[in-house]
Amino acid sequence: MLESLRRLPRTVWLVGLISLVNDTASELVYPLVPLLLTSVLMAGPKALGLIEGVAEATAALLKLVSGAVVDRTRRSKPWIVVGYGLAALGRPLMALVSSWPALLVLRLADRIGKGLRTTPRDALLAASVPAERRGLAFGVHRALDNAGAVLGPLLAAALLAAGVPLRDVLAWTVLPGMVCVALTLALPEARSPAAAAGVPSGRMATWSALPGRLRRFLLVAAVFTLGNSSNMFLLLRARELGVPEAQVPLLWAWVAAVAMVLSAPLSGWSDRLGRRRMLLAGYAVYALIYATLGLSAPSVGALWLWLAGYGVFLAATEGVEKALVADWAPPELRGTALGWFNMLSGLMLLPASAVFGWLYEVGGAVAAFGFGAGCALLACGLLWVWVPRAPVGGQSH
């Protein structure tokens, strides 16, 4: 493993460092948004679901557009710079909001930035390594991304414990945002080895241009995402089950720490074991966790263990899904394929978060978390019987 890590190119590590800095700021804000909504702006789960759903759906549409443009121009860096720049601008302005619609606007700006940068960044990562090391590359990126998700909540918890007002905590995110933008300027511009000019530009972003097995997997991923609403609902559930407000950021840091430690090993393992098998296991773990949180009321101590399992799920799926898409996509359509994956995954968050929030208010945790578990089990079944066990990265798993 150590030798494989040393062989990864500089681009992988620089992209990972950018994500580390950005997520330190982003995840500092993330666990505070439910607190800002409920304690300051006096809004409830419906507003949370609407804000997260609309913001993520907008980002999703831009992920497809940016992916298609990358294939046509074979330039990723401009989109990455602008995308991280928008996030650096939008996050600290949340400290000034006085109503939840204003918060929606700023979350929207932040997610627009994510929509512009995510697919170009993924395409850059996929093109920087051969297929047999692609799972490891995406896993390293996710590990560093999750390292930022550990640091951010820890900083938030420390600042809140020190008596810093919530709005001031949000304002401090301007500093890591500026550092992140500076790092993106140091990224090398990479061109795909396959010339996108050989593909008719009018078909670059069309669904039918993708291989059949890849289209089937994208639909399975969309079914799973329908039950995978905003992670903020996990924090809301944790608060209901007795986790003190000051420990909510620490709980999310714990989830990210587990994902950070396991992302590179599990994603790298998919290079040998196969992406499909890893995803089946990850989706099953998700279903078990959501069923438990919905059907029972774990103690605070047990809750930390169950959310550690959620970190395992993240580590086993986040990088592996993108590596599988990159494996199955023609090189000249890699940006488009990743764009379709990112778009569908993000777009499904609109009904996922809205439905989850509605079910939470109408039927309680049993209905909401049960729905999420059911979608995960359905996705497992479809992945097993409908998506063929075709070679992935030169393997037959």
N, C-alpha and C positions, 0 to 999 in steps of 0.2 A: 504493500500500500504506500509506504513512504517513498519508494523509488518511483512509483506511478505518479505521485503528487509532485515530485521534483521534475518530472518530465513534462508537466503541463506548461503550456506557453505563457508568456508574460501577460497576454491579453486576458486570459482567464482570471489571473490573480488581480489585475487592475479592475476588471469589471466587478469582481467580488468585493474589492475594497470600496468601490463606489457604492455598491449596495449596502455594505456595512455602515458607512457613514450616513447614507440616506435613511436607512431603516432605524438607525439610532434616533433620528429626529421623528420619523414617521410613527414608530412604535412608542415613543414617548407620548405622542398625541393620542394614539389609538385607544388605549384603555381609559383615557380621560374624556373622550367624547360622550360615552354614556353618562358619566358623572356630570359633565357640563349640561347635557340635555335634561337630566332628571333633577339635579340639585340647583342649577342656576337658571336654566331656561324653562323649567317646569313642563317638559314634554315627556311623552311615554313611549312604549314600544312601537306604536304605529308610526310616530315621527322618525324613530330610529330606523325602522325598516324602510320607510320612504327615502330618507336621506342616503342610506347606504345603497339601496337598490338603484335609484336614479343615478347616483355618482358612478357606480361600477358599470352600469349599462352604457353610459356615455363613453367611459373609457374603453369598453369592449368594442364599440363600433370603430373607434379610432385605431385599435390594434390591428384590425384587418386592413384598413387603408394604409397604415404605415408599413405593414408587411409587404403589401403589393408594390408600394413605391420602392422599397428596398430591392425587390427583385428586378424592377425596371432600371433603377439607377445604380444599383450595387453600391450604395452609400448609406451607412448607418449612423455615423457620428453626428451629423447635424440634428437628427431627430432625438438622439440620446441627450445631447446638450440642452436643447430646448425643453425636453420633457422633464429633466431634473430641475431646470431653472424655474418652471412653473410651480413645481412642488415646493421649492425653496421660498417662493414668494407667497404662496397661499397659506401654508401652515401657520406662520406667526401671526397672520392677520386674524386667525380665529380668536385671538385674545380680545378682539374688539367687538365681537358680535353681541347683539342684545336680543336676538330672536332666532328660532330654529330655521326659518327660511334663509336668513343671512348665513347661518352655518352651512346650509345646503349649498349655497352659491360657492362658498370657499372650498367645501369638500369636492364640489364639481370641478373647480379649477385644478385642485390637486390631482384628481383622477384623470382629467384631460392630459395633464403632464404624463401620468402613468401610461395612458393610451398611446401617446406619441412615442414613448421610449421603449416600452416593454418588448415588442416584437423585433425592432431593430437590434436591441441588446441580445435577445435570444438567438437571432440569426447570426450575429457576430460570434457568439459563443459556439454555436453548432459548426460554423465554418472554420473555427480555429483548431479543431481536433479531429482525428479520424473517428469513424463510427465505433471502433472497439474501445475508445476511451471517452465517448460522449456522455455516458451516464455519470462517470466520475467528474467530468468537467461541470455538468449541471449540478451535481451533488455538492461540489466545492462552492459553487456560487450560492446555492441554497444555504450551505453551512455558514458562510460569511454573512449572508442576508439575515439569517436567524441570529447570528451573533449580535447584529444591530438590534434585533428584536429583544435580546436579553438586556443589552445596555440601556435601551430607551426606557422601558418600564422601571428598571432599577433607578435610573436618574429621576424619573417622575416620582417614584415612591420616596426617594431621599429628599427631594425638594418639598414635597407635600409634608413629610414628617418634620422638616425644618421650619414649617410654618409659612412657606412661600405660597402666595395666593395662586389658585388654579390658573387664572388668566396670565399671571407672570410666567408660570411654567410654560405655557403655550408660546409666549413671546420669545423665550430663549431659544426656540428651535431655529431662529434665523441664523445662528452661528454654524451648526453642522450643515445647514442648507448651502451656505456660501462655500464651505470647504468642498462639499460634494460637487458643485458646479465647477470649481477649479480643477478637480480631478478629471471630470469628463473631458475637459479641454486637452488633457494629456493622452487620451485614447488614440491609438493608431486607427486609421481608416483601413478596413479590410474589404477586399472584393471577393465575391464568390468565384471559385474555380470554374464554374459552369456559367457560360455567358447567357444572361437572361434575354439578350437580343434575339436569340433563336426561337423564342416563344412568342406567338402573337400577343401583343400588349392588351388587346381587348379581352383576352381570356385569362389574364394573369390572376385575377381575383375570383374567378368563377368556381363554383362548387364542383361542377362536372370535370374540371381540369385535374382534380385530385384522384389518386388511385382509389378503387372501390373499398379495399380493406381499411384504408385510412379514413374514408368517409364514415364507415361503420363505427370505427373507434371514436371519432369525433362525436357521433350521436350518443354513444354510450357515456362519454365524458359529460355531455350535456344533461343526460338523465341524472347522473350522479350529482352534478352541480345544482340541479333543481332542489335537492334536499340539503345542499351544503350552503346554508345562508351565512350571513355575516358572522364572523367569530365573536363579535360584540355580544351576541345573544348568550354565548357561553359565559362571558363575564357577568352578564345580567343574571343568569341562572346561579352562578357562584355567589353573587351578592344575596340572592334570595335564600340560598342554603346556609347563610350565616358567615360568609367570608367578610371580615371587616373591610370597610371602604379603603383604608390605607394599604391593605394587603392585596387588593385587586390588581394593581400593576405588578406586584411581585408574583402573583399567580400566573399572569401572562408571560412574565420573564421566565418562569419555570418551564412553561410549555415550549417557549422558544429555545431554551437551553437544551432540552431533550432533542428537539429537532436539529439544533446546531451540531450536537455531538454525533448524531446518527445519520445525517443527510449524506455526507460523503461515503461512509461505508455502505449504506443501503443502496444508494444510487449506483455506486461503483459495483456492488454485487449484481445489480441488474445487467451489467455488461456481460456477466458470465451465466447467471441464472435465467435471465430473460426478463424483459420489461413486463410482459403480460402477467406472469406469475406474481411479480412483486406488486402489481396494481391490484390483483385479486385479493391478496393478503391485506393490503392497505385499506381497500374499500370495506372488507369484512370487519376490520378493527374499528373503523368509523361507525359502522352500524351497531356494533356492540356498545360502544361508548355512548352514542346518542340514545339507544334504547334504555341504558342504565340511568342516564340523567333524567329521562322523561318518566320512567316507570317507578323510580325509587327516589329517595332523598338521602343520598350519601352524606356521611358526616364530613366535617371540614377536612379532617385528616384523610379520609378515603377519597375525597374530591381531588386532592393533590395527586393521588396515585392515578385516578382515572384520567386526569388531564395530562399526566405524563404519557399515558397511552395515546392521547390525542397528538402529542409531539411525535410519537412513533409513526402514527398515520401520516403526518406531514412529511416526515423524513422519507417515508417509503413511496410517496406519490408525487410530490411537487416536481422534483427534478426528473423523475422517471417518465412522467407523462410527456414532458417536452422532448426528452431524448427519443422516446418512441415516435413522436410525430416527425422529428428531424430524420430518424432512420428510414421511415416509410415514404417520405416526400422526395420527389425528384429534386436533385440539387438546384436546378434553375427555378424551382417553385418552393424552395424551403421557406423563404420569408412569407409567401402567401399561405402555405400550410400552417406555419406557426401563427400567422395572423388569424386564420380561421379557428384554430384551437383557442387562442387567447380571446377572440371575440365571443365565441360560443360560451366559453367558461365564464366570462364576465357578464355577457348578456343575460344568462340564466340567473344571475344574482338578483336581477330586478324582481322577477316573480318569486324567486327563492326567499329573498329577504322580506318582501311584502307579504307573501303567504305565511311565512313563519311568524312574522309580527302579528298578523291577524289571528292566526291559530293560537298564539300565545295569549292574546287578550281574551279571545272567545272561549277556547277550550283548555287553556292552561298549558303547563309544561308537557303533560302527557300527550296531547294532540300535536304540539309543535315538534317536539323531539322525536315522537313516533313517526311523524311524516318524514323527517330527515333520515331516520334509520331505514324506513321502507324504501326510499329512493336509492339508498346505498345498496341494499340487498337486490333490488331490481337491476341496478347497474352491474353487480357481480354476475347475476345470471346471464345477462345479455353479453357481457364480456366473455363468459365461458362458452356459450353455445353459438354466438352470432359472429364474433370476431375470430377469424382463423388463426391457428398457431403458426403463422408464417415466420420466416427467418427475420430476426431482429439483430442488427449489427453483426450479421454473419452467423447467427445462432438459430436454432430451430425450436425455440421455446415459445 
